Amino acid sequence: MNKNLTGKRIRNLRQEQVPPMSQAELAHAATKLGAPLNQDTVSLIENGLRGVSDIELVAIARCFKVPAAELLGERNSPR
């Protein structure tokens, strides 16, 4: 059973970076923003095996400079 809506979107955003960002790099960046993650956790999230807390969602979105709503599938976040 998939435990999050964001995993595939996070993977896609990570791989779209130039150069592509590794899972470890994303984990490090999110940790610096207050959401302690490691590479294994990012892998679990991307594979839908682990949920994402609101704090983690916001930190990951900030890593990619996108609104948190985009990670939930909303292209234009509500104002």
PyMOL Python script that loads the backbone (N, CA, C, O; Angstrom):
from pymol import cmd

cmd.read_pdbstr("""\
ATOM      1  N   MET A   1       0.843  -1.183   0.000  1.00  0.00           N
ATOM      2  CA  MET A   1       0.000   0.000   0.000  1.00  0.00           C
ATOM      3  C   MET A   1       0.887   1.245   0.000  1.00  0.00           C
ATOM      4  O   MET A   1       1.848   1.333   0.765  1.00  0.00           O
ATOM      5  N   ASN A   2       0.559   2.197  -0.857  1.00  0.00           N
ATOM      6  CA  ASN A   2       1.298   3.451  -0.942  1.00  0.00           C
ATOM      7  C   ASN A   2       0.979   4.311   0.279  1.00  0.00           C
ATOM      8  O   ASN A   2      -0.189   4.509   0.615  1.00  0.00           O
ATOM      9  N   LYS A   3       2.018   4.821   0.943  1.00  0.00           N
ATOM     10  CA  LYS A   3       1.832   5.585   2.169  1.00  0.00           C
ATOM     11  C   LYS A   3       1.990   7.088   1.982  1.00  0.00           C
ATOM     12  O   LYS A   3       1.977   7.832   2.962  1.00  0.00           O
ATOM     13  N   ASN A   4       2.136   7.547   0.749  1.00  0.00           N
ATOM     14  CA  ASN A   4       2.204   8.985   0.512  1.00  0.00           C
ATOM     15  C   ASN A   4       1.818   9.318  -0.916  1.00  0.00           C
ATOM     16  O   ASN A   4       1.825   8.453  -1.791  1.00  0.00           O
ATOM     17  N   LEU A   5       1.482  10.580  -1.142  1.00  0.00           N
ATOM     18  CA  LEU A   5       1.142  11.074  -2.475  1.00  0.00           C
ATOM     19  C   LEU A   5       2.339  11.715  -3.161  1.00  0.00           C
ATOM     20  O   LEU A   5       2.284  12.023  -4.352  1.00  0.00           O
ATOM     21  N   THR A   6       3.406  11.916  -2.424  1.00  0.00           N
ATOM     22  CA  THR A   6       4.489  12.771  -2.888  1.00  0.00           C
ATOM     23  C   THR A   6       5.712  12.047  -3.427  1.00  0.00           C
ATOM     24  O   THR A   6       6.534  12.668  -4.101  1.00  0.00           O
ATOM     25  N   GLY A   7       5.859  10.789  -3.162  1.00  0.00           N
ATOM     26  CA  GLY A   7       7.094  10.077  -3.483  1.00  0.00           C
ATOM     27  C   GLY A   7       7.543  10.199  -4.919  1.00  0.00           C
ATOM     28  O   GLY A   7       8.697  10.536  -5.185  1.00  0.00           O
ATOM     29  N   LYS A   8       6.636   9.925  -5.858  1.00  0.00           N
ATOM     30  CA  LYS A   8       7.008   9.985  -7.273  1.00  0.00           C
ATOM     31  C   LYS A   8       7.343  11.409  -7.683  1.00  0.00           C
ATOM     32  O   LYS A   8       8.255  11.625  -8.481  1.00  0.00           O
ATOM     33  N   ARG A   9       6.617  12.381  -7.146  1.00  0.00           N
ATOM     34  CA  ARG A   9       6.888  13.776  -7.488  1.00  0.00           C
ATOM     35  C   ARG A   9       8.252  14.210  -6.949  1.00  0.00           C
ATOM     36  O   ARG A   9       8.993  14.931  -7.617  1.00  0.00           O
ATOM     37  N   ILE A  10       8.573  13.762  -5.736  1.00  0.00           N
ATOM     38  CA  ILE A  10       9.884  14.084  -5.157  1.00  0.00           C
ATOM     39  C   ILE A  10      10.986  13.471  -6.012  1.00  0.00           C
ATOM     40  O   ILE A  10      11.966  14.146  -6.328  1.00  0.00           O
ATOM     41  N   ARG A  11      10.842  12.219  -6.385  1.00  0.00           N
ATOM     42  CA  ARG A  11      11.849  11.563  -7.229  1.00  0.00           C
ATOM     43  C   ARG A  11      12.016  12.318  -8.545  1.00  0.00           C
ATOM     44  O   ARG A  11      13.139  12.573  -8.978  1.00  0.00           O
ATOM     45  N   ASN A  12      10.901  12.676  -9.181  1.00  0.00           N
ATOM     46  CA  ASN A  12      10.982  13.389 -10.453  1.00  0.00           C
ATOM     47  C   ASN A  12      11.689  14.729 -10.296  1.00  0.00           C
ATOM     48  O   ASN A  12      12.555  15.065 -11.104  1.00  0.00           O
ATOM     49  N   LEU A  13      11.337  15.496  -9.276  1.00  0.00           N
ATOM     50  CA  LEU A  13      11.986  16.789  -9.060  1.00  0.00           C
ATOM     51  C   LEU A  13      13.472  16.616  -8.782  1.00  0.00           C
ATOM     52  O   LEU A  13      14.296  17.389  -9.270  1.00  0.00           O
ATOM     53  N   ARG A  14      13.808  15.610  -8.005  1.00  0.00           N
ATOM     54  CA  ARG A  14      15.215  15.360  -7.665  1.00  0.00           C
ATOM     55  C   ARG A  14      16.015  15.020  -8.917  1.00  0.00           C
ATOM     56  O   ARG A  14      17.133  15.502  -9.097  1.00  0.00           O
ATOM     57  N   GLN A  15      15.441  14.194  -9.772  1.00  0.00           N
ATOM     58  CA  GLN A  15      16.141  13.762 -10.979  1.00  0.00           C
ATOM     59  C   GLN A  15      16.164  14.843 -12.061  1.00  0.00           C
ATOM     60  O   GLN A  15      17.004  14.801 -12.960  1.00  0.00           O
ATOM     61  N   GLU A  16      15.243  15.814 -11.979  1.00  0.00           N
ATOM     62  CA  GLU A  16      15.198  16.906 -12.962  1.00  0.00           C
ATOM     63  C   GLU A  16      16.225  18.001 -12.663  1.00  0.00           C
ATOM     64  O   GLU A  16      16.458  18.872 -13.500  1.00  0.00           O
ATOM     65  N   GLN A  17      16.833  17.964 -11.489  1.00  0.00           N
ATOM     66  CA  GLN A  17      17.834  18.966 -11.155  1.00  0.00           C
ATOM     67  C   GLN A  17      19.031  18.805 -12.090  1.00  0.00           C
ATOM     68  O   GLN A  17      19.315  17.709 -12.571  1.00  0.00           O
ATOM     69  N   VAL A  18      19.722  19.907 -12.336  1.00  0.00           N
ATOM     70  CA  VAL A  18      20.903  19.869 -13.209  1.00  0.00           C
ATOM     71  C   VAL A  18      22.107  20.317 -12.391  1.00  0.00           C
ATOM     72  O   VAL A  18      22.204  21.492 -12.038  1.00  0.00           O
ATOM     73  N   PRO A  19      23.020  19.411 -12.083  1.00  0.00           N
ATOM     74  CA  PRO A  19      22.958  17.972 -12.327  1.00  0.00           C
ATOM     75  C   PRO A  19      21.940  17.323 -11.396  1.00  0.00           C
ATOM     76  O   PRO A  19      21.553  17.922 -10.393  1.00  0.00           O
ATOM     77  N   PRO A  20      21.499  16.099 -11.719  1.00  0.00           N
ATOM     78  CA  PRO A  20      20.521  15.430 -10.849  1.00  0.00           C
ATOM     79  C   PRO A  20      21.019  15.357  -9.407  1.00  0.00           C
ATOM     80  O   PRO A  20      22.201  15.123  -9.155  1.00  0.00           O
ATOM     81  N   MET A  21      20.111  15.557  -8.483  1.00  0.00           N
ATOM     82  CA  MET A  21      20.425  15.514  -7.056  1.00  0.00           C
ATOM     83  C   MET A  21      20.315  14.060  -6.576  1.00  0.00           C
ATOM     84  O   MET A  21      19.368  13.360  -6.935  1.00  0.00           O
ATOM     85  N   SER A  22      21.259  13.617  -5.785  1.00  0.00           N
ATOM     86  CA  SER A  22      21.179  12.266  -5.227  1.00  0.00           C
ATOM     87  C   SER A  22      20.219  12.266  -4.040  1.00  0.00           C
ATOM     88  O   SER A  22      19.878  13.319  -3.502  1.00  0.00           O
ATOM     89  N   GLN A  23      19.794  11.086  -3.645  1.00  0.00           N
ATOM     90  CA  GLN A  23      18.945  10.968  -2.454  1.00  0.00           C
ATOM     91  C   GLN A  23      19.691  11.477  -1.226  1.00  0.00           C
ATOM     92  O   GLN A  23      19.098  12.127  -0.366  1.00  0.00           O
ATOM     93  N   ALA A  24      20.975  11.188  -1.141  1.00  0.00           N
ATOM     94  CA  ALA A  24      21.773  11.644   0.009  1.00  0.00           C
ATOM     95  C   ALA A  24      21.862  13.166   0.034  1.00  0.00           C
ATOM     96  O   ALA A  24      21.807  13.773   1.104  1.00  0.00           O
ATOM     97  N   GLU A  25      21.999  13.784  -1.133  1.00  0.00           N
ATOM     98  CA  GLU A  25      22.057  15.244  -1.200  1.00  0.00           C
ATOM     99  C   GLU A  25      20.730  15.863  -0.768  1.00  0.00           C
ATOM    100  O   GLU A  25      20.717  16.865  -0.053  1.00  0.00           O
ATOM    101  N   LEU A  26      19.618  15.275  -1.198  1.00  0.00           N
ATOM    102  CA  LEU A  26      18.310  15.766  -0.777  1.00  0.00           C
ATOM    103  C   LEU A  26      18.149  15.615   0.733  1.00  0.00           C
ATOM    104  O   LEU A  26      17.662  16.528   1.400  1.00  0.00           O
ATOM    105  N   ALA A  27      18.552  14.477   1.267  1.00  0.00           N
ATOM    106  CA  ALA A  27      18.457  14.251   2.707  1.00  0.00           C
ATOM    107  C   ALA A  27      19.263  15.288   3.477  1.00  0.00           C
ATOM    108  O   ALA A  27      18.794  15.826   4.481  1.00  0.00           O
ATOM    109  N   HIS A  28      20.458  15.565   3.014  1.00  0.00           N
ATOM    110  CA  HIS A  28      21.327  16.551   3.676  1.00  0.00           C
ATOM    111  C   HIS A  28      20.697  17.942   3.618  1.00  0.00           C
ATOM    112  O   HIS A  28      20.673  18.657   4.620  1.00  0.00           O
ATOM    113  N   ALA A  29      20.189  18.326   2.450  1.00  0.00           N
ATOM    114  CA  ALA A  29      19.577  19.647   2.298  1.00  0.00           C
ATOM    115  C   ALA A  29      18.336  19.785   3.177  1.00  0.00           C
ATOM    116  O   ALA A  29      18.139  20.829   3.799  1.00  0.00           O
ATOM    117  N   ALA A  30      17.498  18.751   3.238  1.00  0.00           N
ATOM    118  CA  ALA A  30      16.295  18.799   4.075  1.00  0.00           C
ATOM    119  C   ALA A  30      16.664  18.859   5.550  1.00  0.00           C
ATOM    120  O   ALA A  30      16.009  19.552   6.329  1.00  0.00           O
ATOM    121  N   THR A  31      17.703  18.141   5.933  1.00  0.00           N
ATOM    122  CA  THR A  31      18.167  18.162   7.323  1.00  0.00           C
ATOM    123  C   THR A  31      18.611  19.567   7.707  1.00  0.00           C
ATOM    124  O   THR A  31      18.312  20.034   8.806  1.00  0.00           O
ATOM    125  N   LYS A  32      19.327  20.247   6.805  1.00  0.00           N
ATOM    126  CA  LYS A  32      19.763  21.619   7.078  1.00  0.00           C
ATOM    127  C   LYS A  32      18.579  22.564   7.242  1.00  0.00           C
ATOM    128  O   LYS A  32      18.695  23.602   7.893  1.00  0.00           O
ATOM    129  N   LEU A  33      17.433  22.204   6.649  1.00  0.00           N
ATOM    130  CA  LEU A  33      16.235  23.032   6.754  1.00  0.00           C
ATOM    131  C   LEU A  33      15.320  22.591   7.896  1.00  0.00           C
ATOM    132  O   LEU A  33      14.186  23.059   7.997  1.00  0.00           O
ATOM    133  N   GLY A  34      15.802  21.699   8.748  1.00  0.00           N
ATOM    134  CA  GLY A  34      15.048  21.320   9.944  1.00  0.00           C
ATOM    135  C   GLY A  34      14.265  20.031   9.876  1.00  0.00           C
ATOM    136  O   GLY A  34      13.509  19.725  10.797  1.00  0.00           O
ATOM    137  N   ALA A  35      14.424  19.270   8.817  1.00  0.00           N
ATOM    138  CA  ALA A  35      13.732  17.989   8.690  1.00  0.00           C
ATOM    139  C   ALA A  35      14.782  16.891   8.565  1.00  0.00           C
ATOM    140  O   ALA A  35      15.197  16.553   7.457  1.00  0.00           O
ATOM    141  N   PRO A  36      15.214  16.332   9.697  1.00  0.00           N
ATOM    142  CA  PRO A  36      16.285  15.332   9.659  1.00  0.00           C
ATOM    143  C   PRO A  36      15.893  14.091   8.852  1.00  0.00           C
ATOM    144  O   PRO A  36      15.022  13.321   9.257  1.00  0.00           O
ATOM    145  N   LEU A  37      16.547  13.915   7.712  1.00  0.00           N
ATOM    146  CA  LEU A  37      16.325  12.761   6.850  1.00  0.00           C
ATOM    147  C   LEU A  37      17.672  12.151   6.513  1.00  0.00           C
ATOM    148  O   LEU A  37      18.708  12.808   6.614  1.00  0.00           O
ATOM    149  N   ASN A  38      17.651  10.889   6.112  1.00  0.00           N
ATOM    150  CA  ASN A  38      18.852  10.258   5.578  1.00  0.00           C
ATOM    151  C   ASN A  38      18.493   9.619   4.238  1.00  0.00           C
ATOM    152  O   ASN A  38      17.323   9.593   3.855  1.00  0.00           O
ATOM    153  N   GLN A  39      19.480   9.113   3.539  1.00  0.00           N
ATOM    154  CA  GLN A  39      19.260   8.564   2.203  1.00  0.00           C
ATOM    155  C   GLN A  39      18.244   7.435   2.219  1.00  0.00           C
ATOM    156  O   GLN A  39      17.399   7.350   1.328  1.00  0.00           O
ATOM    157  N   ASP A  40      18.314   6.571   3.218  1.00  0.00           N
ATOM    158  CA  ASP A  40      17.368   5.449   3.304  1.00  0.00           C
ATOM    159  C   ASP A  40      15.931   5.952   3.437  1.00  0.00           C
ATOM    160  O   ASP A  40      15.013   5.391   2.839  1.00  0.00           O
ATOM    161  N   THR A  41      15.743   7.007   4.220  1.00  0.00           N
ATOM    162  CA  THR A  41      14.408   7.577   4.410  1.00  0.00           C
ATOM    163  C   THR A  41      13.882   8.160   3.108  1.00  0.00           C
ATOM    164  O   THR A  41      12.716   7.964   2.765  1.00  0.00           O
ATOM    165  N   VAL A  42      14.736   8.879   2.377  1.00  0.00           N
ATOM    166  CA  VAL A  42      14.323   9.444   1.087  1.00  0.00           C
ATOM    167  C   VAL A  42      13.909   8.315   0.143  1.00  0.00           C
ATOM    168  O   VAL A  42      12.915   8.442  -0.573  1.00  0.00           O
ATOM    169  N   SER A  43      14.654   7.226   0.135  1.00  0.00           N
ATOM    170  CA  SER A  43      14.316   6.081  -0.707  1.00  0.00           C
ATOM    171  C   SER A  43      12.948   5.520  -0.338  1.00  0.00           C
ATOM    172  O   SER A  43      12.135   5.236  -1.219  1.00  0.00           O
ATOM    173  N   LEU A  44      12.691   5.360   0.945  1.00  0.00           N
ATOM    174  CA  LEU A  44      11.389   4.849   1.393  1.00  0.00           C
ATOM    175  C   LEU A  44      10.257   5.781   0.975  1.00  0.00           C
ATOM    176  O   LEU A  44       9.198   5.325   0.542  1.00  0.00           O
ATOM    177  N   ILE A  45      10.483   7.092   1.106  1.00  0.00           N
ATOM    178  CA  ILE A  45       9.471   8.075   0.704  1.00  0.00           C
ATOM    179  C   ILE A  45       9.207   7.976  -0.794  1.00  0.00           C
ATOM    180  O   ILE A  45       8.057   7.897  -1.225  1.00  0.00           O
ATOM    181  N   GLU A  46      10.275   7.980  -1.581  1.00  0.00           N
ATOM    182  CA  GLU A  46      10.118   7.938  -3.033  1.00  0.00           C
ATOM    183  C   GLU A  46       9.434   6.665  -3.515  1.00  0.00           C
ATOM    184  O   GLU A  46       8.762   6.672  -4.546  1.00  0.00           O
ATOM    185  N   ASN A  47       9.600   5.592  -2.788  1.00  0.00           N
ATOM    186  CA  ASN A  47       8.974   4.319  -3.159  1.00  0.00           C
ATOM    187  C   ASN A  47       7.603   4.126  -2.533  1.00  0.00           C
ATOM    188  O   ASN A  47       7.003   3.060  -2.668  1.00  0.00           O
ATOM    189  N   GLY A  48       7.097   5.164  -1.841  1.00  0.00           N
ATOM    190  CA  GLY A  48       5.764   5.109  -1.259  1.00  0.00           C
ATOM    191  C   GLY A  48       5.640   4.208  -0.051  1.00  0.00           C
ATOM    192  O   GLY A  48       4.533   3.819   0.322  1.00  0.00           O
ATOM    193  N   LEU A  49       6.770   3.868   0.573  1.00  0.00           N
ATOM    194  CA  LEU A  49       6.760   2.951   1.715  1.00  0.00           C
ATOM    195  C   LEU A  49       6.763   3.667   3.059  1.00  0.00           C
ATOM    196  O   LEU A  49       6.652   3.029   4.106  1.00  0.00           O
ATOM    197  N   ARG A  50       6.892   4.992   3.032  1.00  0.00           N
ATOM    198  CA  ARG A  50       6.917   5.787   4.261  1.00  0.00           C
ATOM    199  C   ARG A  50       6.168   7.082   4.001  1.00  0.00           C
ATOM    200  O   ARG A  50       6.300   7.695   2.942  1.00  0.00           O
ATOM    201  N   GLY A  51       5.389   7.480   4.978  1.00  0.00           N
ATOM    202  CA  GLY A  51       4.686   8.751   4.886  1.00  0.00           C
ATOM    203  C   GLY A  51       5.642   9.920   5.070  1.00  0.00           C
ATOM    204  O   GLY A  51       6.811   9.739   5.410  1.00  0.00           O
ATOM    205  N   VAL A  52       5.124  11.122   4.840  1.00  0.00           N
ATOM    206  CA  VAL A  52       5.912  12.344   4.949  1.00  0.00           C
ATOM    207  C   VAL A  52       5.199  13.276   5.919  1.00  0.00           C
ATOM    208  O   VAL A  52       4.005  13.536   5.770  1.00  0.00           O
ATOM    209  N   SER A  53       5.929  13.780   6.914  1.00  0.00           N
ATOM    210  CA  SER A  53       5.327  14.725   7.846  1.00  0.00           C
ATOM    211  C   SER A  53       5.212  16.089   7.189  1.00  0.00           C
ATOM    212  O   SER A  53       5.841  16.350   6.164  1.00  0.00           O
ATOM    213  N   ASP A  54       4.408  16.954   7.784  1.00  0.00           N
ATOM    214  CA  ASP A  54       4.267  18.298   7.227  1.00  0.00           C
ATOM    215  C   ASP A  54       5.598  19.050   7.251  1.00  0.00           C
ATOM    216  O   ASP A  54       5.908  19.781   6.310  1.00  0.00           O
ATOM    217  N   ILE A  55       6.374  18.882   8.297  1.00  0.00           N
ATOM    218  CA  ILE A  55       7.679  19.537   8.392  1.00  0.00           C
ATOM    219  C   ILE A  55       8.602  19.041   7.281  1.00  0.00           C
ATOM    220  O   ILE A  55       9.310  19.832   6.656  1.00  0.00           O
ATOM    221  N   GLU A  56       8.592  17.736   7.039  1.00  0.00           N
ATOM    222  CA  GLU A  56       9.419  17.173   5.970  1.00  0.00           C
ATOM    223  C   GLU A  56       8.954  17.672   4.600  1.00  0.00           C
ATOM    224  O   GLU A  56       9.775  18.002   3.745  1.00  0.00           O
ATOM    225  N   LEU A  57       7.644  17.725   4.397  1.00  0.00           N
ATOM    226  CA  LEU A  57       7.094  18.173   3.123  1.00  0.00           C
ATOM    227  C   LEU A  57       7.534  19.600   2.806  1.00  0.00           C
ATOM    228  O   LEU A  57       7.954  19.893   1.687  1.00  0.00           O
ATOM    229  N   VAL A  58       7.436  20.477   3.792  1.00  0.00           N
ATOM    230  CA  VAL A  58       7.829  21.872   3.584  1.00  0.00           C
ATOM    231  C   VAL A  58       9.328  21.970   3.309  1.00  0.00           C
ATOM    232  O   VAL A  58       9.740  22.699   2.407  1.00  0.00           O
ATOM    233  N   ALA A  59      10.141  21.253   4.065  1.00  0.00           N
ATOM    234  CA  ALA A  59      11.593  21.299   3.860  1.00  0.00           C
ATOM    235  C   ALA A  59      11.970  20.779   2.478  1.00  0.00           C
ATOM    236  O   ALA A  59      12.804  21.378   1.800  1.00  0.00           O
ATOM    237  N   ILE A  60      11.370  19.681   2.056  1.00  0.00           N
ATOM    238  CA  ILE A  60      11.674  19.119   0.737  1.00  0.00           C
ATOM    239  C   ILE A  60      11.252  20.092  -0.358  1.00  0.00           C
ATOM    240  O   ILE A  60      11.987  20.293  -1.325  1.00  0.00           O
ATOM    241  N   ALA A  61      10.091  20.687  -0.217  1.00  0.00           N
ATOM    242  CA  ALA A  61       9.642  21.677  -1.203  1.00  0.00           C
ATOM    243  C   ALA A  61      10.621  22.837  -1.285  1.00  0.00           C
ATOM    244  O   ALA A  61      10.925  23.318  -2.376  1.00  0.00           O
ATOM    245  N   ARG A  62      11.113  23.285  -0.146  1.00  0.00           N
ATOM    246  CA  ARG A  62      12.088  24.381  -0.138  1.00  0.00           C
ATOM    247  C   ARG A  62      13.382  23.979  -0.827  1.00  0.00           C
ATOM    248  O   ARG A  62      14.024  24.808  -1.471  1.00  0.00           O
ATOM    249  N   CYS A  63      13.769  22.718  -0.699  1.00  0.00           N
ATOM    250  CA  CYS A  63      14.976  22.239  -1.388  1.00  0.00           C
ATOM    251  C   CYS A  63      14.856  22.414  -2.897  1.00  0.00           C
ATOM    252  O   CYS A  63      15.842  22.693  -3.581  1.00  0.00           O
ATOM    253  N   PHE A  64      13.640  22.248  -3.409  1.00  0.00           N
ATOM    254  CA  PHE A  64      13.405  22.349  -4.845  1.00  0.00           C
ATOM    255  C   PHE A  64      12.864  23.719  -5.266  1.00  0.00           C
ATOM    256  O   PHE A  64      12.637  23.976  -6.448  1.00  0.00           O
ATOM    257  N   LYS A  65      12.665  24.591  -4.273  1.00  0.00           N
ATOM    258  CA  LYS A  65      12.124  25.937  -4.546  1.00  0.00           C
ATOM    259  C   LYS A  65      10.771  25.868  -5.254  1.00  0.00           C
ATOM    260  O   LYS A  65      10.515  26.588  -6.219  1.00  0.00           O
ATOM    261  N   VAL A  66       9.913  24.980  -4.745  1.00  0.00           N
ATOM    262  CA  VAL A  66       8.543  24.862  -5.247  1.00  0.00           C
ATOM    263  C   VAL A  66       7.595  24.950  -4.057  1.00  0.00           C
ATOM    264  O   VAL A  66       8.002  24.684  -2.926  1.00  0.00           O
ATOM    265  N   PRO A  67       6.334  25.319  -4.294  1.00  0.00           N
ATOM    266  CA  PRO A  67       5.361  25.322  -3.207  1.00  0.00           C
ATOM    267  C   PRO A  67       5.106  23.883  -2.726  1.00  0.00           C
ATOM    268  O   PRO A  67       5.122  22.943  -3.521  1.00  0.00           O
ATOM    269  N   ALA A  68       4.876  23.728  -1.444  1.00  0.00           N
ATOM    270  CA  ALA A  68       4.593  22.395  -0.900  1.00  0.00           C
ATOM    271  C   ALA A  68       3.398  21.759  -1.606  1.00  0.00           C
ATOM    272  O   ALA A  68       3.354  20.542  -1.780  1.00  0.00           O
ATOM    273  N   ALA A  69       2.438  22.574  -2.010  1.00  0.00           N
ATOM    274  CA  ALA A  69       1.252  22.055  -2.702  1.00  0.00           C
ATOM    275  C   ALA A  69       1.621  21.320  -3.985  1.00  0.00           C
ATOM    276  O   ALA A  69       0.925  20.387  -4.387  1.00  0.00           O
ATOM    277  N   GLU A  70       2.707  21.731  -4.629  1.00  0.00           N
ATOM    278  CA  GLU A  70       3.117  21.053  -5.860  1.00  0.00           C
ATOM    279  C   GLU A  70       3.504  19.604  -5.590  1.00  0.00           C
ATOM    280  O   GLU A  70       3.276  18.733  -6.429  1.00  0.00           O
ATOM    281  N   LEU A  71       4.081  19.347  -4.436  1.00  0.00           N
ATOM    282  CA  LEU A  71       4.451  17.965  -4.094  1.00  0.00           C
ATOM    283  C   LEU A  71       3.211  17.109  -3.868  1.00  0.00           C
ATOM    284  O   LEU A  71       3.267  15.882  -3.953  1.00  0.00           O
ATOM    285  N   LEU A  72       2.094  17.767  -3.579  1.00  0.00           N
ATOM    286  CA  LEU A  72       0.833  17.053  -3.382  1.00  0.00           C
ATOM    287  C   LEU A  72       0.031  16.933  -4.670  1.00  0.00           C
ATOM    288  O   LEU A  72      -1.069  16.381  -4.674  1.00  0.00           O
ATOM    289  N   GLY A  73       0.589  17.454  -5.775  1.00  0.00           N
ATOM    290  CA  GLY A  73      -0.058  17.314  -7.056  1.00  0.00           C
ATOM    291  C   GLY A  73      -0.769  18.542  -7.556  1.00  0.00           C
ATOM    292  O   GLY A  73      -1.375  18.511  -8.628  1.00  0.00           O
ATOM    293  N   GLU A  74      -0.712  19.617  -6.813  1.00  0.00           N
ATOM    294  CA  GLU A  74      -1.343  20.860  -7.232  1.00  0.00           C
ATOM    295  C   GLU A  74      -0.310  21.721  -7.940  1.00  0.00           C
ATOM    296  O   GLU A  74       0.673  22.140  -7.328  1.00  0.00           O
ATOM    297  N   ARG A  75      -0.521  21.985  -9.207  1.00  0.00           N
ATOM    298  CA  ARG A  75       0.439  22.779  -9.980  1.00  0.00           C
ATOM    299  C   ARG A  75       0.406  24.243  -9.576  1.00  0.00           C
ATOM    300  O   ARG A  75       1.449  24.892  -9.501  1.00  0.00           O
ATOM    301  N   ASN A  76      -0.768  24.760  -9.318  1.00  0.00           N
ATOM    302  CA  ASN A  76      -0.907  26.156  -8.878  1.00  0.00           C
ATOM    303  C   ASN A  76      -1.461  26.153  -7.470  1.00  0.00           C
ATOM    304  O   ASN A  76      -2.644  25.876  -7.269  1.00  0.00           O
ATOM    305  N   SER A  77      -0.625  26.456  -6.497  1.00  0.00           N
ATOM    306  CA  SER A  77      -1.085  26.428  -5.122  1.00  0.00           C
ATOM    307  C   SER A  77      -2.091  27.551  -4.897  1.00  0.00           C
ATOM    308  O   SER A  77      -1.936  28.640  -5.451  1.00  0.00           O
ATOM    309  N   PRO A  78      -3.130  27.296  -4.084  1.00  0.00           N
ATOM    310  CA  PRO A  78      -4.130  28.317  -3.798  1.00  0.00           C
ATOM    311  C   PRO A  78      -3.543  29.486  -3.045  1.00  0.00           C
ATOM    312  O   PRO A  78      -2.593  29.323  -2.281  1.00  0.00           O
ATOM    313  N   ARG A  79      -4.097  30.659  -3.252  1.00  0.00           N
ATOM    314  CA  ARG A  79      -3.600  31.864  -2.558  1.00  0.00           C
ATOM    315  C   ARG A  79      -4.525  32.266  -1.464  1.00  0.00           C
ATOM    316  O   ARG A  79      -4.272  33.253  -0.773  1.00  0.00           O
TER     317      ARG A  79
END
""", "prot")
cmd.dss("prot")
cmd.show_as("cartoon", "prot")
cmd.util.cbc("prot")
cmd.orient("prot")
